[in-house]
Amino acid sequence: MAENTQPLGTAYTIDETIERLERWLKQDESIDPDQAPELQNLLRQVPLKDLIDVVERQNAIRSAVALRLLTRTKSIQVFDALDSRQQADIIDELGNAEVFEFFDGLEPDDRVSLLDELPAEIADRLLSSLNDFERDVTGVVLGYPKGSVGRRMSPEVPEIVASMSVEEAFQYLHTKADNVETIYLLPVTRGDRRLVGIVSLRQLLRADAEAKVEDIMHEPIFAYSHDDAEETARWFLPLDELALPIVDDSRRLVGLLTWDDAADIIEEEDTEDSARAGGTEALQQPYMSTPLLTLVRKRIVWLLVLAISALLTVQVLDAFEETLAAAVVLSLFIPLLTGTGGNTGNQAATTVTRALALGDVRGKDILQVIWRELRVGMLLGAVLGLLGLGLATLVYGSDIGIVIGATLFLVCAMSATVGGMMPILAKTIGADPAVFSNPFISTFCDATGLIIYFLIAKTVLGL
């Protein structure tokens, strides 16, 4: 530890302080009492946003060490900003008193996200640690279905009554500001929690004190509590609003989805989708803190599946061994054709998977999607096929050029069609569309593309 010892008053830039802090945390997963003041001094010098980034990159033990050395307020702020999966890992390293304090400092929706990551026994113990009011509020959010926007909303929401004057609205907000997640966008009701409008804090500040809220409010945008959280977040974020009112089936106000919570939903979903599209599972810890064996475990299943399915490609090559032996030049183009087919299929699958997530495409649209992707594939195949025809003809003659050009055309048409169709079929049977994208389509298109290739070669070359 000698290299970390510096006078407490030593001045460092923010970047130098962060570098020293991370180096110290990585060297010591338990802190000697004599060393704690120096580490606390480093922690005090790091701005909150940078401190959150530092803790996010640590494993659970190091994160717990850092949180213990922060002030109560700052440690709760850092813990609140962490991903719920990382919070769950940190809880295993903290004492009951610390865990209860952090849990109590979370917003109800953040508590629910954390509870979803914990074993039932620990979740029950955490709920029991709350006071009656906080337990009831958290229980309301827990009562909504997993994956619904109700599960991610903040139930503590200010309720402005339309008949209030602007001055009365400010007086009301003054009493509620400390107990709600946001006051920048305010739902308006008639006093019965039925949503009739929304008004922003900016509008209230600009209005006359005597003006009625109902005269300055505008038509509300809202979502139902049972709506899918990802779909809701995707259409809400582009609106550039600060919060979205959430209502029940009777249009009674039950909560607010804030912009940052919606952004978190999209980030989580995109992380999981990109992992599944690559044939792996999403990491539950920062990459640099994830054990090597965990990385292997999350990747090995799909690699085994793909290795076994790749035997189909081997069988195709074996079946056309005589064709390859008669025209060895055909083997030179196999990487080009299989790569083009896989890329075309993956592009189509990614586009359709995204459209499914946004609600632009539904299961009933499968025939339209097939017809649309078939035409796209044919146009792509025509361009690539003509290019392949020309280049192959120049080097290997017209017969090989025709084989390559025709194969590229058909492979692109087939791959785009399959790539567009698979995500819809997956969703229809209740599977995750992302899982059926890159790994499955690449393997399928490789084998099918080779069959098309060798059949065309046998026909054109008379083999």
N, C-alpha and C positions, 0 to 999 in steps of 0.2 A: 504493500500500500504506500510505499515511500513516494512514488512518483505522483500521487494524488495530493500530497500534503502541501498546502499553500496557506499563507496568512489569510484570515477571514476577510480582510479588507481588500485583497487583491482584485483589481478591476479587469474584467474580461468583456469582450463583445458578446452579444447574444449568441451568435453562432459558436463562439469558443466555449461559452458556458454550457450550451446544449451538448456540445461534443464531449466536454468533461463529465457532464451529468450522465450521459449514456455510457461512457467508458466505465464510470464508477459503478453504475447499476449492473453492468454486465460482469464485472469482476466480483461483486459481492452480493450474494443473495441473502445474507444476514449482516446487519450492521453492528459493529462494535459501538458501545455507548460513547467512547472517546471520539469516534469518527462521525457520529450523528450530527454535531453542530456544523461541520464543513458541508455535509450533504444537504442539510437544511438550508444553509446559506446559498448553495447553488440553486436549490428549488425555489427559493424566494426571488432569485434574479430572473427566472424564466417567465415570460408572459404566459397567461392562461392558455391561449391557443397553442403555443409551442409546447407547453407542458403536456397538454392533452395528446399531441402528436408523439411526444417522447414516450409517454406511458402506453399508448396504443401499440408501440413497436416492441414492448417488453413482454416476457412471459408472465404467467400469473404471479409467481413468487416475487419477481422484481417489481411488478406493478404494486403488489401489496406493500412492499417495503417503502416505495415512494409515497403511497397514500398515507401510510402511518406517520410519515415525517412532515406532511403538509398540515396547514391549519385546518380546523374542522370545516370551515366554509369552503375553502379551496379544494379540499379532498372530496367533498360532496359534489362540487361543480365538475371536477375531473371525472369522478365515477359516473356521474349522470351522462356525460358526453360519450362514454365508451359504448361499444357495441354490446348488446345484451348477452351474446355468447361469451365475450371476454369478461363481462361482469360476473357471469356464472362461474367462470374459472377462478376469478379472484376471490370470490366468496369462500371457496374451499381453503384459502390461505389465511383468512381473517378470523378473529374471535367473534363470538356471538354479539357482544356489545357493539363492535365496529360494524358488523353486518347489519344489525337492526338500525343503526344510525344512518348508514348509507341508504338502506331500503326506504326508510321514512322520508329521506330527502328527495326521492324520485317523484316525478309526476305519475298520476295513476296509470296512464297508458304505458309509460316506461316500466313501471312495476310489473304490469301484465306481460310485457315482452320478456322481462327477466324471469318471471315465474314460469313461462313456457319453456325455458331452457333448463329448469331445475327439476330434480326428482320431487315427487309429490310430497314426501315427508318434509323436505326442507322448505318447499313452497308453503305448506300449511303452517310451519313454524314462523315463517316470515310474516304471513298474513296475521297470525295471532299476535305478533309484536306491535301491530298498528293500533291506534286508538279506534274507538267505535266508528267515528265519522269517516276516517281515512279507509278503514276496512270496508265500510259500506260502499264508498265511492269506487274503490278498486274492484269490489265484487260486481258492481254494475258493468264495468268494462269487461271483466272476465266472463260475464254472461253472454256476450256476443260471440258468434261463431268464429273460429280461427280463420284467418284470411280475410275477414270482413273489415270494412273501414271503421265500424264501431269499436273494434278491438284496438285500433290505433289512434282514436280520437282522444281529446282531453274533455272529460265530462264536466269539469269546473269551468263554466262559461258565464260571462256577464249577460244579463237579459235586459236590454233597453226597451222600455214600453213606448209605443208610438205616440201616446198622448203626452208624454213628458216634454217639458221645455228643454232647450239645450242646457240651461243652467242646472236644472234638476238632473239631467243625465250626467253632468260632471260631478255633481254631489254624490250620485249613486256610484259612479266609477271610483270616486275617492275612497269609498268604503270597501270596494271589491278588488282594487288593483293588486293587493298583495296576495290574493288567494286564487287568481286565475292566471293561465299561461300567457295570454295575450289580450291587449285592449285596443290594438290598432285597427281591427275590423270587428264591428259589433253587430250581432243579430238583433233584430227588432221584432217584438211580439205585441199582442194586444193585452198582455198581462196574463194570458192563459198558456204561455209557452208555445203557442202556434206561430210559426215563423211567417212574418208578413213583409219583411224587408231587411236590408242591411245598411249600415252607415259606417263610414270610416272616422277615425279620430281626427283626421285632417278636416273632414267636412264639419265636424262639430266645432273645431277651433275657428273655422272661417265663418261660421254662422252667428247671427245675433243671439244673445243670451235668451231673449224672449221667444225665439222661433221654436216651433214645434218639431219634434223629431220626424213625425210623419210627413212634414213638408219638405224635408231634405233627404230622406232615405230614398233608396232606389230598389228595384226589383231584386230579390235574392237569387243567387245561385246556391244550390245545395245538393247534398247526396243523402241517400237513405242509409241508415246504420247497417243494413244487411248487404249493401253493395260490396263488390269485390274491392279490396284495398288497392291492389295494383292498378286495376282499370280506372278507379277513381283518381288516384294520384297522377296517372298519365294524362288524363284530360284536364285535371285541375292545374298542374304546374305551368303549362303554357299561358294560362290566363293572367299570370303575374299578380295574383291576389295574395294577400298575406295570410288569409285563413278561409276555410270553407265550413259553413254551418252544416251540421249533421242532424237529420230529423228521423223520427220513427214513421211508421206507415200512416199515422194520422197527422203528419207534418208538425208534430210537436218537437221543439228543440231539445236535443239530448247531448250535444257536444259540439266541439270545433276540431277540425283537422288543420293544424298549422302548416305553413309552407315548408318549414324545415322537417317536420314529420313526414310530409309527402315526399320530400327529396330523399329522406332516409329509406322509405319504402322502395323507391325506384332503384336506389343504389344497392339495396339488399337483393332485390329481384334480379337486377342485371348481373350482379356478382354470381348468383346461383346459376342463372341461365348461361353465362359465358363458361362457367366451370362444367356444366352438364354438356354444353355443345362441344367441349373439348374432351369429353369422355372421362371426367373426373368429378369429385365432389367439392363443394365450396369449403374453404378453410374456415375453421371456427376461431382461429387465433391469427395474429399477424404472421405473415410468411416467415420472417426471420426468427420468430419465436416458436414456430411449429417444429416439433421433433421430426427427424428424418424418417423414422418408421411410420409416423402419421402420414407424411407426404406419400410414402410408398403405398400404404394401405388405401388411401383415397384414390390412387391411380390404377392400382393393379387389377381391379375387377374388370374395368372396361378393356384394359389391355389384353387380358386373358380372353374376353369375349371376342375382341377383334382378331386376335391371333388365331382362334379356332375358326372364326368365320372366314378368315383369309385363306383357309384351306380350300374354300370353294374356288378361289382364283387359281390355286395350284392345280385343282382338278380340271379346270378349263384348259390350262396350258398343257396338261398331260393329254387331254382328249384331242388336242390339235397339234400334237408333237410332230406328226408327219408333215403337216402343212408348214410348220416352222422349219423343219429340216430341208424341205424342198425350196424354200425361199427365206434364207437366213436374214435377209435385209428387213423382213417384217418385224423382227425382234427389236430393231433399233427404234421403232416408233411406239412401242408399248408404253414407255413412261409418258410420252406426249399425250396419248389417247386416254390412258387411265387418269392422268392428272387433270386433263380438260374436263372429263366426265365428272370427276369428283368435285372440282371447283364449281362447275355449272350447277350441279345439284345442291351444293351447300349454299350458293348464292340464292337460289330459289327458296330453299328451306328457311334461311335467315329472314328473307323478306316476308314470307307468309307467316312465320312464327311471330314476327313483330306485328304484323297486321292482326293476328289473332289476339295478341295482348292488348292492342288498342281498340279491339272491337270492330275493326273495319271488315273483318272476314269472320263468318260463322260456319258451323258444320254444314248447313244447307247450301253453302256456296261452293261446295267441292267441285261440282261439274264446271262451274264458271272458272274456277281457279285452274283446273286441269286444261281447259281449252285456252285460257290466257297464257299459261306457262308453256304449253305446247307451241303456240305461235312465237313466243319470245325465244324459246329454244331453237326453233327452226330458223329464225332470223339470225341468231348468234351462230348457229351451225353453218348457215350460208356464207357468212363473212369468214369464219375460221376455216371452213371447208375450201373455199376458193383460195385462201392463202396457203393452206396445206397442199392443195392440188398443184399450185404453181411451183412452190419450193421443191416438193418431192419430184415433180416431173423434170425440173432442171437438173437434179442430181442423179435420180434413179430411173428416169424414163416415165412415159405416159401411163403405163399400166399401174405402177406403184402409186403414181400421183392420183389416179382415179380411186384406188383403194383408200388412200389416206383421206382424200377430200370427201368421199361418200361416207366414210366411217365418222369423221368429225361432224358432219351434218346430222347423221342419225343419233350419234352419242349425245350431242348437245340437246337435241329434241327430247330424247328419252330421259336424260338426266334432269332437265328442267321440269319435266312433267312429274317425275317421281319425287323430286325435291319439293315441289309445290304441294303435292298430294299428301306426303307423309305426315307433316305436322297436323293437318286436319284430321287424318285417320287416328293419329295418336290422341288428340283431344277428344275425339268421339268415343274412344274406348276408355277414357279416363286416365291416360298416360300423359307424361310431361312431354310436350312437343319438342322441347330443346334436346331431350335425350335421343330423339329419333333424327336429329339433324346430322351434324358432321360425321360422327363415327359410323353410324349405320349406313347412311347414304353413300359415303365414300366406298365402303366395302361392296355394297350392292352394285353401284355403278361400275366399279372395277371389273367385276365378274361379267356383268351383262355387256359392258362395252367390249370386252375381249371376245365374247361370243359373236357379237355383231361384226367385229373386225375380221375374225377368221372366216366367217361365212362369206363376207364380201370378197375376201382375198381368194378363197377357193373358187368362187364364181368367176371373178374377173381374170384370175391367173390360170384358171383351168387346172387346179391342183387336185 
